Amino acid sequence: MRLGTFNLMHGRSMTDATVDPVRFRSAVASLDCDVLALQEVDVDQPRSGGVDLCALAAEALGVEPGGRRFAATVFGTPGESWRPAAGPRRDGEPAYGVALVSRLPVQGWRVVELGRAPVRAPVAVPGPDGRPRLILLDDEPRVAIIAELTTPAGPLTVAATHLSFVPGWNARQLRRLVHVLGRHGSRGTPAVILGDLNLPGPLPRALTGWRRLAAAPTYPAHAPRIQFDHVLAHGPVPPVVAAQVRHTPVSDHRALLVDLA
């Protein structure tokens, strides 16, 4: 059973700065995940050709519509003009957020709001030459998608999220997510958090006490030096038999993959 998390950077290639649906589908298919969390997911965005990246990812992995869920965090385009994704989306209005795709049967879905940092903060984004540059950005609202799955090893709760880039707020959001999972979960039921937590290396484990199933740098994709992308586990999750990072033709992150017995 393979779990994965992948920050898509809206499917953009670092070589030609474009979003090619064929290339995107091929990249996702190459991950061969049974459960895949996705961040920076575009739906109906002009910059990504108006495609639904969640639906494309599901098709690439052979997942039916009932096995995928997209949760918008903003309507509009991040970095340009946007509004929090509260209430209905206007016809044709672009959306951006997180997604979870599962080949395994889904017994239920939930979306949990994790809040938004009230301050602007510097964040590294790819520049015209492909090198990171710092810009000041307003933080976006953050959410987590929680799925109750039936797996060969029994029930498994999976949460997919993308936390704030603002130091301190991401730690607060992670603790809130762990609290929600503990409050709604039953004792002994295994749970996994997948996502870009914007927290480096061992820090998520220190903040939560959850096990870190993979320790490997994932960012930046061309020469990873830091791990922002994580797979955290709590309870009787099956043993890890392999873990790897995968470089694909899209995104400034590498995908993080964990195989469970």
C-alpha positions in Angstrom: 0.0 0.0 0.0 1.6 3.2 -1.2 0.9 6.6 0.4 2.2 9.8 -1.1 2.1 13.6 -0.8 3.0 16.0 -3.6 3.0 19.8 -3.8 2.0 20.3 -7.4 2.9 24.0 -7.8 -0.3 24.0 -9.9 1.3 21.5 -12.3 3.9 23.9 -13.6 7.1 22.7 -15.1 10.3 24.2 -13.8 11.9 23.8 -17.3 9.4 25.7 -19.5 7.1 27.3 -16.9 4.0 25.9 -18.5 1.2 23.4 -17.5 0.8 20.5 -19.9 -2.1 18.2 -19.0 -0.4 15.2 -20.7 2.9 15.8 -18.8 1.0 16.3 -15.6 -1.0 13.1 -15.9 2.2 11.1 -16.7 4.0 12.6 -13.7 1.1 11.6 -11.3 0.7 8.1 -12.9 4.5 7.5 -12.4 4.0 7.8 -8.6 1.6 4.8 -8.6 0.0 5.8 -5.2 -2.9 4.1 -3.6 -3.5 7.2 -1.6 -2.1 10.6 -2.7 -2.4 14.0 -1.1 -2.0 17.0 -3.4 -1.3 20.6 -2.6 -1.4 23.8 -4.7 -4.2 22.3 -6.8 -5.8 24.4 -9.5 -9.4 24.1 -10.8 -10.5 26.3 -13.7 -7.4 28.5 -13.4 -6.3 30.4 -16.6 -2.6 29.8 -15.6 -3.1 26.0 -15.8 -5.3 26.0 -18.9 -8.6 25.8 -17.0 -8.2 22.2 -16.2 -9.3 20.4 -13.0 -6.0 19.1 -11.6 -7.7 16.9 -9.0 -9.8 15.1 -11.6 -6.7 14.7 -13.9 -4.7 13.2 -11.0 -7.5 10.8 -10.2 -7.8 9.7 -13.8 -4.0 9.2 -13.9 -4.2 6.8 -11.0 -7.4 5.0 -12.1 -9.6 6.5 -9.4 -13.3 6.9 -9.8 -15.0 10.2 -8.9 -16.1 8.8 -5.5 -12.4 8.3 -4.6 -11.4 12.0 -4.9 -12.1 15.2 -3.1 -11.0 18.7 -3.8 -11.3 21.4 -1.1 -10.9 25.0 -2.2 -9.1 27.4 0.1 -9.4 30.5 -2.1 -11.5 31.6 -5.1 -9.4 33.5 -7.6 -5.7 33.2 -8.3 -3.1 33.1 -5.4 -0.5 35.9 -5.8 -3.0 38.0 -7.8 -6.6 38.6 -6.9 -8.4 36.1 -4.6 -10.9 35.8 -1.8 -11.3 33.2 0.9 -13.4 30.2 -0.3 -16.4 30.9 1.9 -19.8 30.2 0.5 -20.6 29.2 -3.1 -18.1 29.7 -6.0 -19.3 32.0 -8.8 -19.8 30.4 -12.3 -16.4 30.1 -13.9 -14.5 31.5 -10.9 -11.1 29.9 -10.5 -10.4 27.9 -7.4 -7.2 26.7 -5.6 -6.7 24.4 -2.7 -5.8 20.8 -1.7 -7.0 17.4 -2.8 -7.0 13.8 -1.7 -7.2 10.9 -4.2 -7.7 7.2 -3.1 -7.8 3.9 -4.9 -9.0 2.4 -1.6 -12.7 2.5 -0.7 -13.7 5.7 1.1 -16.3 5.4 3.9 -16.5 9.1 4.6 -15.1 12.6 3.9 -14.7 15.6 6.1 -13.1 19.0 5.6 -11.7 20.8 8.6 -10.8 24.5 8.6 -7.4 25.3 10.2 -7.5 29.1 10.0 -5.3 31.7 8.5 -2.3 33.7 9.7 -3.3 37.4 10.0 0.1 38.7 8.9 2.1 38.9 5.7 5.4 37.0 5.6 8.2 36.4 3.1 8.0 33.3 1.0 10.3 31.9 -1.6 8.8 31.5 -5.1 10.5 30.5 -8.4 11.8 33.5 -10.3 11.9 34.0 -14.1 15.3 32.2 -14.1 14.0 29.3 -12.0 15.9 30.5 -8.9 13.9 31.2 -5.7 13.2 34.8 -4.8 11.5 36.2 -1.7 8.2 38.1 -1.9 5.8 39.2 0.8 2.5 37.4 0.7 -0.8 37.4 2.6 -1.4 34.0 4.0 -4.3 31.9 2.6 -6.9 30.1 4.6 -5.8 26.5 5.3 -7.9 23.3 5.5 -7.5 19.6 5.8 -9.4 16.9 4.0 -10.0 13.8 6.2 -11.0 10.5 4.7 -12.0 7.3 6.4 -10.5 4.4 4.3 -10.9 0.7 4.2 -7.5 -0.8 3.5 -6.1 -4.4 3.4 -4.8 -3.8 6.9 -8.1 -2.5 8.2 -9.6 1.0 8.8 -7.3 4.0 8.3 -7.9 7.7 8.8 -6.0 9.9 6.3 -5.7 13.7 6.5 -4.3 15.8 3.6 -3.3 19.3 4.2 -1.0 22.3 3.3 -0.1 24.4 6.3 0.8 28.1 6.5 4.2 29.4 5.5 4.1 31.8 8.5 6.3 30.4 11.4 4.3 29.6 14.5 1.0 29.5 12.7 1.8 26.3 10.9 2.6 24.7 14.2 -0.7 25.9 15.6 -2.6 24.5 12.6 -0.8 21.1 12.9 -1.7 20.9 16.6 -5.3 21.7 15.7 -5.4 19.0 13.1 -4.0 16.4 15.5 -6.6 17.5 18.1 -9.4 17.1 15.5 -8.2 13.6 14.5 -7.9 12.6 18.2 -11.4 13.9 19.0 -13.2 12.2 16.2 -11.1 9.0 16.0 -11.7 5.9 18.0 -9.0 4.6 20.3 -6.6 2.3 18.5 -7.6 3.4 14.9 -4.5 4.2 12.9 -4.2 7.6 11.4 -1.8 9.3 8.9 -1.2 13.0 8.0 0.0 13.7 4.5 1.1 17.0 3.2 3.3 20.0 2.8 3.5 21.2 6.4 5.9 24.0 5.8 7.8 22.7 8.8 11.3 21.3 8.4 12.7 17.9 9.1 11.9 16.5 12.6 9.9 19.5 13.8 6.4 18.0 13.0 7.3 14.9 15.1 8.4 17.1 18.0 5.2 19.1 17.9 2.8 16.2 17.7 4.5 13.1 19.0 3.4 11.3 15.8 5.9 9.0 14.0 7.7 10.3 11.0 7.5 7.6 8.4 10.0 9.1 5.9 13.0 11.4 6.5 14.3 12.9 3.2 14.6 16.4 1.8 11.9 17.3 -0.8 12.6 20.9 -1.6 13.7 22.5 -3.9 13.1 19.8 -6.5 16.3 20.3 -8.5 18.6 19.9 -5.4 16.6 19.1 -2.3 18.0 20.4 1.0 15.0 20.6 3.3 12.0 18.4 4.1 8.7 20.3 4.0 6.6 17.4 2.9 5.7 14.8 5.5 4.0 11.5 6.2 3.2 11.3 9.9 1.5 8.3 11.6 -0.3 7.5 14.9 -1.5 4.2 16.1 -1.0 0.7 14.6 -0.1 1.8 11.0 1.5 -1.1 9.1 5.3 -1.2 9.0 7.2 0.9 6.4 8.9 -1.3 3.8 10.2 1.5 1.6 10.3 5.3 1.5 11.6 7.5 -1.3 11.4 11.0 -2.9 10.5 11.1 -6.6 11.6 13.9 -9.0 8.9 14.5 -11.7 8.8 16.9 -14.7 6.4 19.2 -12.7 6.6 21.3 -9.5 9.4 22.8 -7.4 8.8 20.0 -4.8 9.6 16.3 -5.1 6.9 13.8 -4.2 7.3 11.9 -1.0 6.2 8.2 -1.2 5.9 5.6 1.6 5.2 1.9 1.1 3.5 0.1 3.9 3.5 -3.7 4.4 
